[in-house]
Amino acid sequence: MSAVAAPLLELRGISKRFERKLDLAGRFARRLGARLSDETVHALDRVDLAIREREVVGLVGESGCGKSTLGRIVARLLAPSEGDRLWKGRPYREFEAERERRERLAVQMIFQDPYASLNPRMRIVDVVGEAPVVHGLVARSEREDYVAQMLQRVGMDATLMRRFPHQFSGGQRSRIGIARALAVKPRFLVCDEAVAALDVSIQAQVLNLFIRLREELALTYLFISHDLGVVRHVSDRVVVMYLGRVVESAPTAELYAHPNHPYTVALMAEVPRVDARRRQYVPIRGEIPSPLAPPPGCHFHPRCPRAFGRCREEAPRLKEVAPGHVSACHLNDPVSA
Amino acid sequence: MSALLEVTGLRTHFFTKVGVVKAVDDVSLRVERGRILGLVGESGSGKSMTGYSILGLVDEPGRIVEGSILLNGTELTRLDAAAWRRLRGNRIAMIFQDPMMTLNPVLRIDTQMTEAVLAHHAVSKHTALERARAALARVGIPSPDERLRAYPHQFSGGMRQRVAIAIALINNPDLIIADEPTTALDVTIQGQILSEVQKLCRETGAGLIWISHDLAVISGLADEVCVMYAGRIVESGSVVEILEHPMHPYTRGLLDSVPSRNTPGRPLSQIPGMTPSLLKLGAACAFRERCPRAIEPCGVAPAAREIAAHRTLRCVNPIA
C-alpha cells in the first residue's frame, strides 16, 4: 500500500486471549489428578491492520473468527493482550493525558442490536446529549439544539427527542445509535454488524445513511459484517478473517474478482445471491474449529480442499499477491506450487 | 393429481384488547410434492403465522377465522386435538429458527429422536433407534452412532440444526415447514444445510415451505415464491418470474434494496417509511403509503388476481 502519510489508525501485532481460570472445584480435581487446565480462547493472533484517513475497511468472517473482538480493540473497549495501537502514527498510551481527551473520542462504536444498545429508561435527548455535555463539547444550555442537529443529520424528526427508545422502530433506533456516536464528533466509526438486525428495506435506508455521512463528515469506517454483499457495497478495502487471523486483504473490486485464499474463495461461493437462481449448493466441508484449541499450522487446513503437508505444520504469513492484495496461503509460494 | 397442500382464503386474526390484528389476511397458496415454496416477507408480514396456521399452532387470542387448508385432500381446519397430534411430527413437520430452543437440553439426542418415532408408530425401541441413526446419517452428521448418545450442548449450532432437521424428517413427512432455519447460522454452514435440504426434498418427495426474509437464500433454493406484506400475499409465481420480472412495487423495492455487484458505493434505492401496524390497516392497499406507483384506485385494497398460469398479483397499477 502506498500510504504517504501515516495511517489514521494502525494495529501492530495485536493478540487477544481470554482466559478462564479453573474454579475451586476444578483446582481441587486437578490436585487429585484430573487432567484439567485453565482454558484460553485465542480470539486474535498477531493481527496487523492499517486504516487510512477516509477509508472504509470492511471486515468479514464467520462467528468466532474474532472480528467483533478486533472491533472492540479498535474502539478501545478492550485492551489487547499483546501488540500496539497507533492513532495518526502515535501509540495510544500517549493520549492518556486530560488535554488529549478529544483525540480519545475520535473513535466511536455503533453496535449490532438497536434494541439492546439504548438504555430503555433514558429519553433520546439524554441518550444522544449526555456524552457531548460531559466531555465539554457543548454547553448544557445548548444541549437540545445540539441533539436536534444530530437527529436531523441522521434523518430523524427532532421533535421526537423527548421519547423513549421503545417508542421507535428498529430502523429509527439504529439512527439514534448513529446520532449518539456522531454527537462527540468522531473521525472514525467502528460499525459492528450495524445493519444485521434490520429488515432489507430498512437496511438499505441505514446503509445509504452511512454512505452519506461518510461524504458529509469525512469519516473513516471499520465496517464489520458477516454479509459479503453489504461489505462489498460500502467498503474500499476488505479484510477477511478466519479463526483469529487475517487471511486475506485487498481492495474491494480486486478481492471479489480474484479471491486468492481458499477460504475467501469458499466464502464467496457460499453466499446466496439474488442473481443466482436454483443453484446447486456445493458446500465446504466441516465446521469452524474451536478457538479454544485452534489447529496447528494454517487454521483453515482441516477444511481446505487444497491443503498439503506444510499447511499442517507452518502458519502461512501474509504475502502480497497483487498490488495492495495480500493473502496468507502456502499455495502462493513458488516452491510449494 | 391434486396438490399436496392447498391453502385457500386463510385468515388468522388475533383478538386483542386494542383491536383485531389481521396477521394473516386472505392467504392462498399451494405446494406440490417434492417442490420448495419460498415464503418471503419482512418482520411482521405474517409469514411465520401462515406457517403456524398450517400446523394448527395458533395460540389464543388468535384463531383461524376463515379459509381452508387441504393436505392430501384432508381439511385441517376442522381437526380435533387428537387428530392434530397424529398429524404433527408425522405427516407435517416443522423446523424452527433456533435449534437450541427446539431441542430439550436435558435429554440425549437418541431419546428425543426415538420419541418422535414411537409417538406415531408401533415399532420396537430397537427399530426406532435404527431409524434415528439413519436420519442422522441422512442429514450428514458424521459418526451417527456416537452422536446419538450426545446431548444438544455438545453440538455446534449447525449440527444442532441438522439434528432438528433429522427429527423433522424421521417419519418421512409429506410436508415440512421451515421457519428461517438458517438465519442464525454462518454462511458456510448455511450453504451445507441448504444443499442437504434441497437434496432431501428431491429424494423423499416431501413438499417444503421455506419461510425467510432473505431473498438471496430463497432465490437459490425455492421453486416458487410468495411475497408477503402486511398479512397478504402480494405476488406469487415461479422463482424466475418473480425475481426477474417482479410486477408488484413492493417486490421491486425489496429486490432493489439488496446490495448487489452492480451497486458498490452508490446509494441503494430504498422503500420509504416502514411497515404499517397491522392494527391500523384500513380499506386501502397496505403498501399505498410507501408505494411510488400509488394512484387513486389504491384506496381500495385490490383482490389477488391470476395474471398467468401459477402467477398471482395484488396490485391495480403493476409494473408492466
Boltz contact constraints between the chains, C-beta under 6 A:
constraints:
  - contact:
      token1: [A, 62]
      token2: [B, 186]
      max_distance: 6.0
  - contact:
      token1: [A, 63]
      token2: [B, 186]
      max_distance: 6.0
  - contact:
      token1: [A, 169]
      token2: [B, 274]
      max_distance: 6.0
  - contact:
      token1: [A, 199]
      token2: [B, 42]
      max_distance: 6.0
  - contact:
      token1: [A, 199]
      token2: [B, 43]
      max_distance: 6.0
  - contact:
      token1: [A, 200]
      token2: [B, 254]
      max_distance: 6.0
  - contact:
      token1: [A, 200]
      token2: [B, 257]
      max_distance: 6.0
  - contact:
      token1: [A, 201]
      token2: [B, 257]
      max_distance: 6.0
  - contact:
      token1: [A, 201]
      token2: [B, 271]
      max_distance: 6.0
  - contact:
      token1: [A, 204]
      token2: [B, 257]
      max_distance: 6.0
  - contact:
      token1: [A, 204]
      token2: [B, 268]
      max_distance: 6.0
  - contact:
      token1: [A, 204]
      token2: [B, 270]
      max_distance: 6.0
  - contact:
      token1: [A, 205]
      token2: [B, 270]
      max_distance: 6.0
  - contact:
      token1: [A, 207]
      token2: [B, 268]
      max_distance: 6.0
  - contact:
      token1: [A, 208]
      token2: [B, 267]
      max_distance: 6.0
  - contact:
      token1: [A, 208]
      token2: [B, 268]
      max_distance: 6.0
  - contact:
      token1: [A, 229]
      token2: [B, 259]
      max_distance: 6.0
  - contact:
      token1: [A, 230]
      token2: [B, 259]
      max_distance: 6.0
  - contact:
      token1: [A, 232]
      token2: [B, 264]
      max_distance: 6.0
  - contact:
      token1: [A, 233]
      token2: [B, 259]
      max_distance: 6.0
  - contact:
      token1: [A, 233]
      token2: [B, 264]
      max_distance: 6.0
  - contact:
      token1: [A, 270]
      token2: [B, 187]
      max_distance: 6.0
  - contact:
      token1: [A, 270]
      token2: [B, 188]
      max_distance: 6.0
  - contact:
      token1: [A, 270]
      token2: [B, 191]
      max_distance: 6.0
  - contact:
      token1: [A, 271]
      token2: [B, 187]
      max_distance: 6.0
  - contact:
      token1: [A, 272]
      token2: [B, 216]
      max_distance: 6.0
  - contact:
      token1: [A, 272]
      token2: [B, 217]
      max_distance: 6.0
  - contact:
      token1: [A, 272]
      token2: [B, 220]
      max_distance: 6.0
  - contact:
      token1: [A, 273]
      token2: [B, 216]
      max_distance: 6.0
  - contact:
      token1: [A, 274]
      token2: [B, 215]
      max_distance: 6.0
  - contact:
      token1: [A, 274]
      token2: [B, 216]
      max_distance: 6.0
  - contact:
      token1: [A, 274]
      token2: [B, 219]
      max_distance: 6.0
  - contact:
      token1: [A, 274]
      token2: [B, 258]
      max_distance: 6.0
  - contact:
      token1: [A, 276]
      token2: [B, 220]
      max_distance: 6.0
  - contact:
      token1: [A, 277]
      token2: [B, 219]
      max_distance: 6.0
  - contact:
      token1: [A, 279]
      token2: [B, 220]
      max_distance: 6.0
  - contact:
      token1: [A, 281]
      token2: [B, 191]
      max_distance: 6.0
  - contact:
      token1: [A, 281]
      token2: [B, 194]
      max_distance: 6.0
  - contact:
      token1: [A, 281]
      token2: [B, 195]
      max_distance: 6.0
  - contact:
      token1: [A, 283]
      token2: [B, 191]
      max_distance: 6.0
  - contact:
      token1: [A, 283]
      token2: [B, 192]
      max_distance: 6.0
  - contact:
      token1: [A, 283]
      token2: [B, 195]
      max_distance: 6.0
  - contact:
      token1: [A, 284]
      token2: [B, 188]
      max_distance: 6.0
  - contact:
      token1: [A, 287]
      token2: [B, 156]
      max_distance: 6.0
